[in-house]
Amino acid sequence: MRHPVPPPVVNLVSLETSTEYCSLAVSHGAQLFERSLHAGQRHSELALPLLRELLLQAGLDMPAIDGIVYGAGPGSFTGLRIACGIAQGLALARNLPVAGIGTLLALAADCGADKVIACLDARMGEVYHAAYRKSGGLWIEMHAPALYKPDCVPQVEGGNWVACGSGFRVHAAALARCYEDRLSRVDADAVPSAAAMLRLAQAVFASGQGVDAAAAAPLYVRDRVALKSSER
């Protein structure tokens, strides 16, 4: 169910665990506090202690929080479930709305460009890919998040696109062939951040589009997590 239009949301918690990094952010009015660290497989162990540190730094406690943001995906199956599960737990305990923000959109919003190809390594010889353009302060989805072989990603029109994400590191040669002279810059080390997701979610909550915690769900894109023995 949808929540009624709330008063302006000023205090948010954001969690992003779709990659090997554990990223959290807290907003207190116009102030934003964030932490990101390489977590490996320790996201579930590190997320709540990091959140407590950020709340302390922001001078907040959970009763002062107005909404919860989580990285919806695509990304690591386990990582997506961790962020979504923590968001649901925090929100259900306090009857708060939640907002899931796409990892590829967060990558695009964080790279300082208006035409962005966001691409994360999906393992198994594949990538998570999306393309966005910014117009009038809003992001327009040119290619929706989807799973591709690196040499089969969709084409984009025109030049001066900025490429970001681990897909451009792991599959650099194949993606370079696909996009040739269409790219002006590549940031292969960029990762989705909770801070970018929090900023994107502010408009979601302000327009009353936060959803009930029970409706929170990851965006998996892929329906399996490992190669068959015959495919290895």
Backbone as a ProteinNet text record, in pm:
[ID]
protein_1_A
[PRIMARY]
MRHPVPPPVVNLVSLETSTEYCSLAVSHGAQLFERSLHAGQRHSELALPLLRELLLQAGLDMPAIDGIVYGAGPGSFTGLRIACGIAQGLALARNLPVAGIGTLLALAADCGADKVIACLDARMGEVYHAAYRKSGGLWIEMHAPALYKPDCVPQVEGGNWVACGSGFRVHAAALARCYEDRLSRVDADAVPSAAAMLRLAQAVFASGQGVDAAAAAPLYVRDRVALKSSER
[TERTIARY]
83.9	0	87.8	32	105.9	69.3	168.2	144.3	81.3	1.3	-47.8	68.1	46.6	153.6	199.6	328	378.4	423.9	453.3	519.5	659.2	726.2	859.2	952.2	1017	1107.7	1246	1302.9	1434	1538.5	1499.3	1594.8	1576.2	1677.3	1669.7	1790.7	1770.9	1878.8	1885.2	2007	2024.3	2128.8	2097.6	2186.7	2208.4	2334	2368.2	2473.6	2436.8	2527.3	2530.6	2509.1	2497.2	2630.9	2741	2874.1	2958.8	3088.8	3177.2	3191	3135	3139.9	3011.2	3026.8	2913.6	2906	2799	2786.3	2659.9	2673.3	2559.2	2561.9	2444.5	2434	2316	2328.4	2222	2211.1	2089.1	2069.3	1999.2	2046.4	1983.2	1954.5	1831.9	1801.4	1884	1954.5	2036.6	2174.3	2209.5	2340	2335.9	2442.8	2451	2580.3	2567.2	2680.9	2689.2	2809.5	2821.3	2948.1	2941.6	3057.4	3050.7	3164.8	3172.9	3302.9	3295.5	3417.7	3407.3	3524.1	3528.3	3490.6	3378.6	3323.8	3347.3	3382.1	3393.6	3259	3253.5	3129	3074.5	3115.3	3079.2	2972.7	2895.4	2796.1	2700.5	2645.8	2546.2	2607.7	2737.1	2807.4	2838.5	2864.7	2913.3	2804.5	2693.8	2596.5	2538.5	2489.1	2424.1	2522.5	2642.1	2739.4	2775.5	2789.8	2817.4	2700.9	2579.8	2462.7	2459.5	2489.7	2491.8	2594.6	2711.7	2815.3	2767	2701	2654.1	2542.7	2451.7	2344.9	2403.6	2504.1	2570.4	2636.9	2704.3	2771.7	2670.3	2553.1	2450.2	2368.6	2388.2	2311.6	2166.5	2142.2	2007.2	1996.1	1871.7	1844	1731.9	1703.7	1607.6	1467.9	1418.2	1285.7	1277.7	1393.1	1392.3	1396.2	1408.1	1420	1281.2	1271.2	1143.2	1124.3	1233	1221.4	1350.6	1340	1454.8	1473.2	1597.5	1633.7	1722.7	1702.6	1790	1826.3	1944.4	1987.8	1910.6	1824.4	1733.2	1798.8	1906.1	1971.9	1969.2	2023.5	2078	2214.1	2254.9	2381.4	2385.8	2475.8	2489.8	2357.8	2314.9	2190.1	2190.2	2297.6	2304.9	2306.7	2385	2393.8	2260.4	2186.8	2056	1959.9	1963.7	1874.9	1911.7	2040.8	2083.7	2029.3	2050.6	2003.8	1852	1782.2	1636.5	1585.4	1648.1	1604.4	1625.5	1742.4	1767.6	1670.6	1649	1555.1	1415.4	1372	1240	1231.4	1334.5	1333.5	1327.4	1410.4	1410.1	1276.3	1221.1	1097.6	976.2	968.7	853.7	847.2	963.4	966	911.9	914.2	874.4	768.4	709.4	604.6	650.5	770.7	827.4	811.3	799.3	801	942.9	953.5	1083.6	1085.5	1206.4	1223.3	1342.5	1321.7	1431	1483.3	1613.6	1676.6	1771.2	1763.4	1845.8	1994	2073.5	2218.5	2278.5	2227	2282.9	2244.2	2123.9	2084.9	2170.6	2198.4	2284.6	2424	2476.4	2606.2	2601.8	2496.7	2484.1	2476.9	2399	2377.6	2501.8	2595.5	2713.6	2835.6	2824.7	2947.2	2966.3	2876.4	2897.5	2882	2790.8	2766.5	2617.4	2577.2	2435.4	2400.9	2503.7	2481.7	2571.7	2510	2588.2	2549.6	2651.4	2633.4	2686	2598.8	2636.6	2642.3	2750.6	2772.5	2850.2	2789.6	2853.9	2885.1	3000	3033.1	2932	2872	2772.7	2828.8	2959	3024.1	2963.3	3008.7	2959	2968.3	3066.2	3086	2976.7	2909	2798.4	2810.7	2729.5	2728.4	2584.4	2566.3	2442.7	2461.8	2368.3	2389.2	2264.1	2281.8	2173.2	2233.4	2151.7	2197.5	2094.7	2145.4	2059.2	2103.5	2004	2031.6	1960.8	2024.1	1964	1909.2	1783.2	1719.1	1627.7	1645.5	1562.9	1575.9	1694.3	1718.1	1667	1606.9	1551.5	1626.9	1640.9	1707.7	1607.4	1641.1	1557.5	1626.8	1554	1609.4	1609.8	1728.9	1740.8	1743.3	1810.6	1809.5	1790.2	1685	1653.6	1759.1	1777.2	1872.1	1841.1	1943.8	1927.5	2061.9	2057.9	2176.7	2218.8	2349.8	2399.9	2536.8	2570.1	2708.9	2778	2904	2969.8	2974.4	2976.2	2982.1	2843.5	2738.3	2600.9	2522.9	2593	2523.1	2456.9	2345.4	2276.8	2356.3	2336.6	2404.9	2338.5	2413.9	2361.9	2384.4	2300.5	2310.4	2402.1	2481.4	2566.6	2691.9	2767.9	2892.7	2889.1	3006.5	3024.6	2950.2	2940.8	2885.6	2995	2958.9	3050.5	3015.8	3116.3	3098	3146.6	3070.5	3113.7	3073.2	3151.3	3121.3	3221	3219	3317.8	3310.3	3198	3190.2	3294.5	3325.9	3424.5	3568.1	3585.5	3716.7	3734.5	3636.8	3647.7	3635.2	3554.1	3529.5	3565.9	3677.6	3718	3726.6	3790.1	3813	3682.1	3594.6	3467.9	3380.3	3372.1	3288.1	3347.9	3480.4	3544.7	3512	3509.2	3473.3	3328.4	3240.6	3098.9	3074.2	3148.3	3118.2	3220.5	3329.6	3429.5	3449.5	3411.1	3439	3321.6	3226.5	3109.1	3136	3246.7	3274.5	3372.5	3342.6	3434.8	3519.4	3469.9	3542.3	3494.7	3586.3	3552.4	3599.1	3507.2	3541.8	3506.9	3603	3578.3	3579	3624.1	3628.8	3505.6	3413.3	3293.3	3206.4	3151	3059.2	2933.1	2819.6	2697.4	2715	2665.5	2680.9	2546	2541.1	2419.6	2386.7	2489.2	2465.8	2392	2433.7	2365	2220.5	2200.2	2064	1978.4	2036.8	1961.5	1917.6	2008.2	1972.4	1861	1869.2	1764.6	1631.1	1636.2	1513.6	1441.2	1509.3	1444.4	1319.6	1328.7	1213.1	1103.7	1143.5	1045.2	960.6	1026.2	952.5	873.5	932.8	865.6	735.8	729.2	608.3	514.2	544.5	456.1	462.6	574.6	585.2	664	698.5	753.9	649.2	693.7	599.6	610.3	509.8	511.2	629.1	690.1	807.8	780.6	658.5	625.3	635.2	628.7	635.1	777.3	874.7	1014.1	1061.2	1131.6	1181	1302.7	1400.7	1518.4	1484.4	1568.5	1561.9	1676.3	1643.4	1749	1801.5	1716.2	1749.4	1788.7	1883.3	1924.4	1846.8	1816.6	1737.6	1818.5	1950.9	2035	2168.1	2237.6	2356.6	2485.9	2478.3	2601	2589	2704.5	2706.9	2685.3	2621	2614.3	2753.7	2776.5	2910	2948.9	2849.8	2878.4	2917.1	2885.9	2914.4	3047.7	3106.2	3228.1	3348.5
-118.5	0	124	235.9	361.6	443.5	513.2	601.3	730.6	798.8	931.6	1027.8	1138.6	1236.8	1288.1	1269.6	1306.6	1451.4	1503.4	1633.3	1619.9	1730.5	1721.4	1631	1537.7	1444	1507	1508.7	1571.2	1474.3	1371.5	1278.9	1139.5	1093.6	965.1	878.9	747.6	649.4	576.3	555	487.4	376.8	259.1	143.1	87.9	60.8	5.9	-104.1	-227.8	-342.5	-434.8	-379.9	-464.1	-507.3	-443.7	-480	-523.8	-532.1	-570.6	-460.2	-342.5	-231.2	-223.8	-179	-151.7	-0.8	58.2	203.2	244.1	341	391.4	543.4	602.9	748.6	785.3	897.9	952.6	1101.2	1149.4	1293.6	1350.2	1465.6	1540.7	1678.2	1698.7	1821.1	1828.5	1937.2	1955.7	1890.2	1840.9	1778.4	1630.3	1583	1442.7	1382.8	1266.7	1196.7	1059.3	1018.3	891.8	816.8	685.3	596.6	486.8	450.4	339.8	266.1	133.9	55.7	-76.1	-131	-260.1	-368	-433.6	-527.8	-673.9	-701.4	-840.7	-910.3	-1008.1	-1079.3	-1043.3	-929.7	-895.8	-786.9	-767.5	-660.4	-668.7	-788	-802.6	-777.3	-804.6	-782.3	-634.1	-561.6	-424.4	-318	-347.8	-244.1	-173.2	-247	-182.1	-106.5	-160.5	-79.1	50.6	44.9	166.8	265.3	211.5	298.6	368.4	295.4	357.1	469.6	447.1	551.2	675.9	655.4	768.8	845.3	773.8	840.6	925.8	871.4	946.9	1071.1	1055.4	1168.8	1274.9	1230.1	1323.3	1382.4	1331.4	1379.4	1335.1	1214.2	1160.4	1025.1	982.9	844.5	797.2	668.8	615.1	676.6	710.9	775	906.3	967.9	1093.8	1072.6	946.7	916.6	911.6	969.3	979.7	876.1	814.8	717.4	640.9	522.7	434.7	411.7	425.1	404.8	281.6	200.4	83.5	68.2	12.7	-16.9	-135.4	-111.5	-216	-313.2	-271.2	-359.4	-299.3	-372	-507.6	-509.8	-632.4	-652.1	-789.7	-807.7	-935.5	-977.7	-1102.3	-1151.6	-1136.3	-1183.3	-1176.9	-1032.5	-948.8	-809.1	-737.3	-764.2	-700.2	-741.6	-868.6	-916.7	-854.1	-832.5	-772.1	-629.6	-546.9	-408	-401.6	-481.2	-480.5	-530	-636.9	-691.9	-596.8	-529.9	-433.2	-316.1	-268.1	-157.1	-195.4	-316.3	-360.7	-368.9	-424.1	-437.1	-302.3	-208.8	-74.5	-4	-19.9	50.8	-9.4	-141.4	-206.2	-174.6	-165.1	-139.2	-1.3	89.7	228.3	279.8	188.3	224.5	335.8	317.8	417.7	374.7	470	435.1	403.1	326.6	292.6	329.8	341.7	366.5	285.8	204.8	132.3	211.2	234.6	311	218.7	223.9	137.3	166.5	61.2	77.5	146.8	115.1	175.1	322.4	356.2	497.5	574.6	514.4	579.3	602.2	505.5	523.7	644	651.4	760.6	896	902.3	1029.5	1078.8	989	1023.1	1057.5	1048.7	1060.5	1197.9	1292.5	1429.6	1451.5	1380	1396.4	1385.8	1428.7	1425.6	1310.8	1242.4	1126.4	1014.4	910.8	811.5	669.7	589	444.4	382.5	319.4	256.9	106.1	47	-94.3	-161	-259.3	-333.6	-475.5	-525.7	-665.4	-754.9	-846.6	-938.8	-1079	-1095.2	-1225.7	-1316.7	-1440.2	-1536	-1481.3	-1389	-1335.1	-1241.2	-1175.1	-1086	-953.7	-855.7	-726.1	-681	-603.3	-528.7	-392.7	-353.5	-235.1	-148.2	-16.9	78	206	285.9	414.2	521.6	638.8	747.7	880.3	970.9	1109.6	1198.7	1309	1403.2	1522	1555.6	1667.5	1739.4	1869.5	1945.9	1901.1	1851.4	1805.5	1666.6	1599.4	1465.2	1364.7	1243.3	1137.4	1062.4	1048.5	975	843.6	735.6	602.5	574.8	570.4	541.9	391.5	318.7	172.4	124.1	48.9	2	-97	-108.7	-206.7	-347.3	-412.2	-547.6	-618.3	-747.4	-832.5	-861.9	-842.9	-865.1	-932.9	-999.7	-1031.4	-899.7	-881.3	-750.5	-707.5	-801.5	-763.2	-747.5	-754.2	-742.6	-630.2	-537.2	-427.7	-338.2	-272.1	-186.8	-62.3	-14.4	105.2	231.9	340.5	470.7	568.4	672	769.3	884.8	928.7	1044.5	1012.3	1117.3	1100.2	1166.3	1177.8	1242.8	1172.5	1042	964.2	935.8	937.9	900.2	757.7	674.3	534.9	515.8	442.5	421.6	282.8	233.3	105.4	-3.9	-109	-216.6	-295.2	-289.5	-357.7	-307.2	-177.2	-117.5	-148.5	-205.6	-253.1	-399.8	-481.6	-626.5	-662.2	-587.9	-618.9	-499	-437.5	-312.8	-327	-431.6	-445.8	-462.4	-549.8	-575.3	-450.8	-379.3	-259.9	-145.9	-137.9	-35.9	-58.8	-185.1	-215.5	-176.4	-197.8	-167.4	-17.3	61.8	204.8	291.6	235.5	303.4	448.3	544	685.1	757	684.9	748.7	794.5	749.9	779.5	895.8	986.9	1096.3	1067.9	978.1	948.5	814.1	742.3	614.1	617.2	587.2	572.1	429.3	340.1	197.5	161.3	252.8	224.8	274.7	338.7	391.4	277	296.6	199.4	272.9	203.9	269.5	314.2	432.8	484.3	510.9	489.2	517.1	665	751.2	895	935.5	881.3	912.1	863.1	744.8	692	777.7	826.9	912.4	1040.2	1099.8	1223.3	1197.6	1083.7	1050.3	1022.8	966	928	1046.9	1158.8	1274.4	1315.6	1314.3	1350.9	1245.6	1119	1010.5	1032.3	1056.7	1076.2	1207.5	1313.2	1442.5	1438.7	1349.7	1337.7	1228.8	1175.3	1075.5	938.5	907.3	780.3	674.9	703.7	598.8	489.9	364.3	253.1	185.4	106.2	27.8	-69.6	-92.7	-179.3	-318.8	-368	-502.4	-513.3	-400.3	-400.2	-388.5	-371.8	-359.1	-489	-478.1	-597.7	-562.1	-651.9	-626.6	-639.3	-577	-593.4	-686	-812	-910.6	-908.6	-893.7	-897.8	-1037.9	-1100.6	-1237.3	-1335.6	-1454.2	-1551.1	-1671	-1663.9	-1769.2	-1709.3	-1777.8	-1718	-1790.1	-1903.1	-1977.1	-2046.5	-2070.2	-2146	-2294.2	-2361.8	-2507.2	-2563.2	-2685.7	-2746.4	-2752.8	-2772.9	-2781.1	-2647.6	-2534.8	-2401.4	-2346.3	-2413	-2359	-2382.7
0	0	0	-51.5	-53	69.4	121.5	234.8	185.1	265.9	229.1	216.2	144.4	123.5	259.7	292.2	424.3	427.1	544.7	550.8	491	458.4	397.9	477.6	406.9	472	480.8	597.3	613.6	666.4	737	798.5	738.9	666.5	598.3	630.6	623.9	632.9	499.2	447.4	319.1	331.6	273.9	279.7	139.4	105	-25.6	-7.6	-42.3	-21.9	-144	-262.9	-382	-440.4	-398.4	-446.6	-327.2	-346.3	-235.7	-131.8	-161.2	-66.4	15.5	138.6	226.3	241.7	191.3	188.3	262.9	353.4	429.1	429.8	442.1	450.8	539.3	606	690.6	660.3	641.2	624.9	747.2	790.6	899.1	843.1	797.5	726	599.7	579.9	460.9	472.6	590.4	610.8	573.5	512.3	473.4	528.6	592.2	651.9	585.2	545	472.6	510.8	494.4	514.2	409.7	356.6	262.1	285.4	295.1	313.6	240.8	209.1	140.8	241.3	217.4	315.4	278.3	152.7	111.9	128.4	220	249.3	387.8	443	581.4	591.4	486.3	486.2	605.2	629.2	736.4	873.2	886.1	1012.2	1034.5	926.4	938.3	928.7	862.6	828.6	950.9	1047.8	1162.2	1252	1279.7	1354	1280.9	1147.6	1071.2	1081.2	1076.9	1088.5	1223.5	1329	1462	1467.7	1408.3	1405.9	1331.7	1217.2	1138.8	1210.6	1275	1349.3	1462.2	1529.8	1635.7	1578.6	1466.2	1402.1	1359.6	1313.8	1267.4	1381.4	1502.1	1615.1	1611.6	1560.5	1545.6	1613.7	1638.6	1673.7	1581.4	1581.2	1485.7	1497.7	1616.9	1621.5	1544.1	1513.8	1439.1	1287.9	1242.9	1100.4	1036.2	914.4	844.4	734.3	686.7	578.9	561	499.3	478.2	327.9	282.4	142.3	132.7	28.6	10.9	-136.3	-159.4	-295.4	-349.1	-449.2	-495.8	-592.7	-659.5	-754.4	-894.9	-991.2	-978.6	-909.2	-872	-803.3	-742.6	-647.1	-577.9	-514.4	-539.9	-481.9	-330.2	-267.3	-120.9	-72.9	-139.9	-100.5	-111.6	-218.5	-234.5	-124.6	-87.6	18.4	152.6	175.1	302.5	315	212.6	219.6	231.4	151.7	155.3	290.4	343	470.8	587.1	589.4	697.2	686.2	563.4	543.5	591.5	557.9	602	753.3	815.8	961	1030.4	983.9	1044.3	1022.2	901.9	869	938.9	943.9	1007.3	1156.1	1218.9	1363.4	1396.6	1298.2	1326.6	1230.6	1151.1	1055.2	961.8	905.7	815.4	669.9	577.1	435.5	390	281.3	224	76.1	22	-121.8	-170.4	-272.6	-336	-454.9	-458.2	-566.3	-643	-774.4	-858.4	-845.7	-842.7	-831.1	-953.2	-1071.6	-1192.8	-1204.6	-1160.3	-1157.4	-1057.5	-942.6	-843.6	-899.8	-974.2	-1040.6	-1133.5	-1214.8	-1310.9	-1240.4	-1133.6	-1064.4	-993.7	-968.8	-889.3	-973.6	-1105.9	-1186.8	-1249.4	-1221.9	-1267.2	-1415.1	-1479.1	-1622.2	-1649.8	-1769.9	-1807.4	-1901.8	-1954.6	-2041.7	-1989.4	-1934.6	-1860.7	-1901	-1924.4	-1937.9	-1809.5	-1732.8	-1605.2	-1625.4	-1579.1	-1610.4	-1497	-1433.9	-1326.2	-1370.5	-1329	-1355.6	-1284.6	-1360.2	-1303.8	-1284.8	-1308.7	-1305.3	-1412.1	-1419.3	-1517.8	-1660.8	-1685.2	-1818.7	-1864.7	-1771	-1804.8	-1728.6	-1771.7	-1705.4	-1681.8	-1575	-1554.4	-1620.4	-1705.4	-1789.5	-1792.3	-1794.5	-1818	-1873	-1940.6	-1992.7	-1956.9	-1918.1	-1870.7	-1930.5	-1947.7	-1983.2	-1883.8	-1848.5	-1754.3	-1831.2	-1804.5	-1872.4	-1774.9	-1762.5	-1670.8	-1526.7	-1490.9	-1354.7	-1325.9	-1425.7	-1406.9	-1492.9	-1441.8	-1515.9	-1601.8	-1730.2	-1825.4	-1858.1	-1846.3	-1870.8	-2021.4	-2081.3	-2223.8	-2250	-2163.5	-2167.3	-2024.2	-1998.5	-1863.4	-1814.6	-1683.6	-1630.4	-1681.3	-1732.2	-1787.2	-1785.5	-1812.1	-1810.7	-1954.1	-1982.9	-2117.6	-2113.9	-2225.2	-2251.5	-2288.1	-2248	-2270.6	-2416.1	-2510	-2651.3	-2713.6	-2630.9	-2682.3	-2614.7	-2548.1	-2481.2	-2585.6	-2551.8	-2650.2	-2684.9	-2806.1	-2852.3	-2798.1	-2796.2	-2756	-2871.3	-2877.2	-2985.9	-2948.1	-3044.7	-3023.4	-2944.8	-2914.4	-2841.3	-2705.9	-2645.4	-2515	-2402.2	-2409.3	-2299.4	-2197.7	-2071.1	-1964.6	-1921.5	-1911.4	-1872.2	-1729.4	-1649.5	-1511.8	-1463.4	-1368.3	-1305.8	-1339.6	-1257.5	-1266.6	-1396.4	-1466.8	-1596.3	-1692.7	-1683	-1773	-1730.3	-1611.9	-1570.6	-1608.1	-1574.5	-1596.4	-1743.6	-1817.1	-1958.6	-2046	-2014.7	-2080.4	-2232.1	-2281.3	-2425.2	-2501.6	-2452.7	-2522.1	-2524.7	-2413.2	-2407.9	-2490.1	-2494.3	-2577.6	-2724.9	-2766.2	-2905.2	-2934.2	-2838.8	-2858.8	-2871	-2792.1	-2787.1	-2859.8	-2903	-2984.7	-2942.8	-3029.7	-3002	-2936.3	-2878.9	-2817.7	-2674	-2615.2	-2475.1	-2461.3	-2369.1	-2339.7	-2216.9	-2131.3	-2007.3	-1953.2	-1888.1	-1825.3	-1680.6	-1587.7	-1446	-1405.3	-1425.6	-1402.1	-1254.4	-1169.1	-1024.5	-950.2	-1020.2	-954.1	-900.7	-782.4	-722.7	-677.3	-670.9	-622.7	-478.1	-447.1	-311.2	-246.4	-115	-38.7	-40.6	-46.8	-49.6	-177.2	-292.6	-418.3	-413.1	-355.2	-344.2	-253	-145.3	-53.6	-125	-201.4	-272.1	-373.9	-444.4	-541.4	-472.6	-352.9	-282.2	-221	-205	-142.9	-220.8	-353.2	-435.5	-425.5	-410.7	-396.9	-272	-160.4	-35.9	-37.2	-92.1	-93.1	-172.9	-274.1	-355.5	-303.9	-185.1	-125	-189.4	-257.8	-327.7	-250.7	-124.9	-41	-22.1	-11.1	-1.2	134.2	164.7	287	284.1	400.3	407.3	353.3	368.4	320.9	168.9	99.8	-46.3	-99.1	-11.3	-54.7	-118.3	-230.3	-299.3	-383	-390.8	-475.1	-623.3	-706.5	-851.6	-891.4	-916.4	-939.6	-1083.1	-1183.8	-1326.2	-1369.6	-1300.3	-1332.9	-1246.4	-1301.2	-1226	-1176.8	-1187.9	-1131.5	-1089.8	-999	-938.1	-972.8	-1044.6	-1073.8	-1208.2	-1270.4	-1394.4	-1367.9	-1464.3	-1458.5	-1481.2	-1437.6	-1453.9	-1601	-1690	-1833.6	-1892.7	-1820	-1871	-1821.2	-1719.8	-1661.7	-1753.5
[MASK]
++++++++++++++++++++++++++++++++++++++++++++++++++++++++++++++++++++++++++++++++++++++++++++++++++++++++++++++++++++++++++++++++++++++++++++++++++++++++++++++++++++++++++++++++++++++++++++++++++++++++++++++++++++++++++++++++++++++++

